[in-house]
Amino acid sequence: MAKQQPTEVVRKLLLDSLMRKVEADLYPSSTMLDQIEALLTEEEFADYAAILLAHIDDDFYPSIPMIQRVLRLAA
């Protein structure tokens, strides 16, 4: 297995931390979501989309901006 670069390790640690916070937060901030999207790699898009879709599924009146984020990810 190839050794990860220090910057990649930090990026992944920060991304994982932010994704855990978004998953736990009923109404995650758009700023935090923007930061996550800036850190995502192609391989991580599905995990992030799943978190957003869980928020949409759990809310009787889902956030339109949250739906729009998922649509942008799917484009």
C-alpha positions in Angstrom: 0.0 0.0 0.0 1.4 3.4 -0.9 2.0 5.9 1.8 -0.4 8.8 1.8 1.0 12.3 1.6 0.6 14.4 4.8 -1.8 16.9 3.0 -4.0 14.0 1.9 -4.1 12.6 5.5 -5.2 16.0 6.8 -7.8 16.5 4.0 -9.3 13.1 4.8 -9.3 13.7 8.6 -11.0 17.1 8.2 -13.5 15.7 5.7 -14.4 12.8 8.0 -14.9 15.2 10.9 -17.1 17.5 8.9 -19.2 14.7 7.5 -19.8 13.2 11.0 -21.0 16.7 12.1 -23.3 17.1 9.2 -24.7 13.6 9.7 -25.5 14.4 13.4 -26.8 18.0 12.8 -30.5 18.3 12.0 -29.8 21.5 10.0 -26.2 21.6 8.8 -24.9 24.9 7.8 -24.4 25.8 4.1 -20.8 26.9 5.0 -19.9 23.5 6.4 -21.5 21.8 3.3 -19.5 24.1 1.0 -16.3 23.1 2.8 -17.1 19.4 2.5 -17.8 19.8 -1.2 -14.5 21.6 -1.7 -12.7 18.6 0.0 -14.5 15.7 -1.7 -12.9 13.4 -4.2 -14.9 11.6 -6.8 -14.8 8.4 -4.7 -16.4 10.2 -1.7 -19.3 11.8 -3.6 -21.7 8.9 -2.9 -21.0 8.8 0.8 -21.7 12.6 1.0 -24.8 12.3 -1.2 -26.1 9.5 1.1 -25.8 11.8 4.2 -27.7 14.6 2.4 -30.4 12.1 1.2 -30.8 10.8 4.7 -31.5 14.4 5.8 -34.0 14.8 3.0 -35.7 11.4 3.9 -36.0 12.3 7.6 -37.6 15.7 7.1 -41.3 16.0 6.3 -40.6 19.3 4.5 -37.1 18.8 3.2 -34.9 21.8 2.6 -35.0 23.0 -1.0 -31.3 24.1 -0.8 -30.4 20.5 0.4 -32.3 19.0 -2.6 -30.6 21.4 -4.9 -27.2 20.3 -3.5 -28.0 16.7 -4.3 -29.1 17.6 -7.8 -25.8 19.4 -8.4 -23.9 16.4 -7.2 -25.9 14.2 -9.6 -25.2 16.5 -12.6 
